[in-house]
C-alpha cells in the first residue's frame, strides 16, 4: 500500500456519533469513484499513517463518512479531526502510472518560458520524473509532483509548472 501524497482525498472534519464514524470533506479537485477503496493514509503529526477502511458511505456532494478498522469509538477516532487524508496508490497505480497522456506536452514555466517537450515519464519507487527535451536538445529531469504543476491544457497540449529556483540548472 504505497503512499502517494499527490492524491489528496480531503480533510477529516469531525467524528460523528459514538461508533467512530469520520466525516470527510472531499478535496474540491477530487472527482473519482471511491466506492471500492480499501485503505487510506491519514497525515497524523505530519507523517502519513496507513489505515484500513471498515465501512464507508457516500453522503452525496463533497462529504463521505467512513470508519477505520480498530477505531470504533469516538475517543479513538477523535484524534484524527482536522487531519488530511490521502489515497493509497495501490488500487489506482495502473491509472496513475499511465501518465503517457502527457508525453509530448510542452512544459511552460511560471515565467512563460518553454522548458521543453515531455519525452518520457520515468517511474521511480519514490518519485516519478519527467524527462524533458529542451529546445536546445538538452535532457532535463523534473519531478512529476502535483505541487509543481500549475495547470494542464489538453487542447494546447501544455503542462504549466512552477519549478523551484535552480532546478533546471542542476540538470
Phi, psi and omega per residue, in radians:
X1 nan 1.390 -3.109
X2 -1.225 2.557 -3.141
X3 -1.491 2.393 3.072
X4 -2.394 1.721 -3.102
X5 -1.154 -0.258 -3.126
X6 -1.276 -0.192 -3.128
X7 -1.969 1.359 3.131
X8 -1.308 2.101 3.102
X9 -1.378 -0.835 -3.140
X10 2.886 -2.757 -3.114
X11 -2.209 2.415 3.112
X12 -1.295 2.071 -3.097
X13 -1.415 -0.875 -3.078
X14 -2.903 2.994 3.040
X15 -1.722 2.318 -3.136
X16 -1.988 2.239 3.090
X17 1.346 -3.123 -3.073
X18 -1.626 -0.078 -3.074
X19 -1.629 0.138 3.089
X20 1.437 0.293 3.118
X21 -1.180 2.220 3.136
X22 -1.718 2.350 3.042
X23 -1.699 2.065 -3.062
X24 -1.997 2.165 3.051
X25 -1.558 2.061 -3.099
X26 -1.209 2.557 3.054
X27 -1.056 2.479 -3.076
X28 -1.067 -0.438 -3.140
X29 -1.532 -0.110 -3.053
X30 -1.507 2.071 -3.089
X31 -2.253 0.058 -3.053
X32 -1.355 2.785 3.058
X33 -1.336 2.198 -3.084
X34 -1.996 0.223 -3.047
X35 -1.108 -0.411 -3.114
X36 -1.841 0.302 3.096
X37 -1.166 2.431 3.100
X38 -1.927 -0.436 -3.087
X39 -2.627 2.852 3.125
X40 -2.525 2.905 2.974
X41 -1.945 2.359 3.042
X42 -1.982 2.240 3.118
X43 -1.419 1.736 -3.091
X44 -1.954 2.151 -3.085
X45 0.940 0.673 3.065
X46 1.424 0.033 -3.117
X47 -2.151 2.463 3.111
X48 -1.316 2.204 -3.139
X49 -2.119 2.221 -3.121
X50 -1.389 2.511 3.092
X51 -2.453 2.519 3.038
X52 -1.600 2.501 -3.129
X53 -1.567 2.243 3.085
X54 -1.625 -0.550 3.051
X55 -2.742 2.693 3.140
X56 -2.658 2.468 3.017
X57 -2.437 2.426 -3.141
X58 -1.516 2.105 -3.135
X59 -1.468 -0.063 -3.068
X60 1.544 2.738 -3.114
X61 1.187 -2.261 -3.076
X62 -2.007 0.441 3.130
X63 -2.143 2.316 2.961
X64 -2.186 2.718 3.065
X65 -2.083 2.297 3.118
X66 -2.515 2.750 3.081
X67 -2.110 2.522 -3.133
X68 -1.830 2.491 3.117
X69 -1.058 2.272 3.109
X70 1.508 -0.068 -3.137
X71 -2.144 1.180 -3.002
X72 -1.827 0.374 3.036
X73 -2.320 2.780 3.121
X74 -1.023 -0.799 -3.081
X75 -1.078 -0.733 -3.133
X76 -1.187 -0.729 -3.048
X77 -1.420 -0.368 -3.055
X78 -1.130 -0.354 3.127
X79 -1.149 -0.251 -3.094
X80 -1.667 -0.087 -3.125
X81 -1.013 2.252 3.133
X82 1.572 -0.158 -3.105
X83 -1.363 2.622 3.042
X84 -1.395 2.548 3.131
X85 -2.172 2.258 3.128
X86 -2.090 2.724 3.093
X87 -1.354 2.616 2.916
X88 -1.386 2.591 -3.062
X89 -1.644 0.053 -3.113
X90 -1.055 -0.829 -3.081
X91 -1.255 -0.601 -3.050
X92 -1.852 0.179 -3.055
X93 -1.013 -0.663 -3.130
X94 -1.078 -0.777 -3.141
X95 -1.170 -0.745 -3.075
X96 -1.155 -0.716 3.140
X97 -1.225 -0.367 -3.138
X98 -1.490 1.139 3.073
X99 -1.559 0.256 -3.105
X100 -1.043 -0.279 3.108
X101 -1.125 -0.349 3.126
X102 -1.754 -0.056 3.045
X103 -1.090 2.285 -3.090
X104 1.665 -0.174 3.094
X105 -1.248 2.597 3.053
X106 -1.546 2.297 3.130
X107 -1.611 2.111 3.132
X108 -1.923 2.246 -3.110
X109 -1.486 2.946 -3.073
X110 -1.089 -0.437 3.097
X111 -1.541 0.235 3.110
X112 1.249 0.142 3.053
X113 -1.445 2.790 -3.112
X114 -1.711 2.139 3.100
X115 -1.381 -0.608 -3.132
X116 2.595 -2.841 -3.098
X117 -1.977 2.391 3.125
X118 -1.249 2.029 -3.130
X119 -1.598 -0.604 -3.019
X120 -2.817 2.689 2.987
X121 -1.937 2.033 -3.118
X122 -1.630 2.098 -3.087
X123 -1.617 2.022 3.085
X124 -1.989 2.680 3.141
X125 -1.014 -0.689 -3.084
X126 -1.619 -0.581 -3.028
X127 -2.753 2.161 3.046
X128 -1.294 2.597 -3.115
X129 -2.159 2.555 2.998
X130 -1.646 2.242 2.999
X131 -1.706 1.952 -3.053
X132 -1.924 2.362 3.052
X133 -1.779 2.008 -3.080
X134 -1.270 2.890 3.086
X135 -1.034 -0.433 3.116
X136 -1.523 0.173 -3.136
X137 1.153 0.491 3.081
X138 -1.680 2.385 3.124
X139 -1.465 2.278 -3.133
X140 -2.183 2.330 3.052
X141 -1.877 2.229 -3.105
X142 -2.303 2.358 3.094
X143 -1.074 2.399 3.052
X144 -1.608 1.724 -3.095
X145 -2.472 2.430 -3.068
X146 -1.076 -0.473 3.127
X147 -1.188 -0.395 -3.121
X148 -1.599 -0.308 -3.095
X149 -1.572 2.165 3.133
X150 -1.802 -0.250 3.106
X151 -3.130 2.678 3.078
X152 -2.294 2.250 3.078
X153 -2.073 1.792 -3.075
X154 -1.214 -0.568 3.135
X155 -1.169 -0.792 3.141
X156 -1.485 -0.124 -3.110
X157 0.970 0.918 3.106
X158 -2.194 2.607 3.071
X159 -2.176 1.976 3.137
X160 -1.570 2.331 -3.088
X161 -2.350 2.571 3.025
X162 -2.000 1.705 -3.049
X163 -1.623 2.581 3.082
X164 -1.055 2.553 -3.115
X165 -1.035 2.327 3.091
X166 1.570 -0.147 -3.100
X167 -1.100 -0.725 -3.110
X168 -1.228 -0.502 -3.098
X169 -1.301 -0.413 -3.107
X170 -1.452 -0.130 3.129
X171 -1.345 nan nan
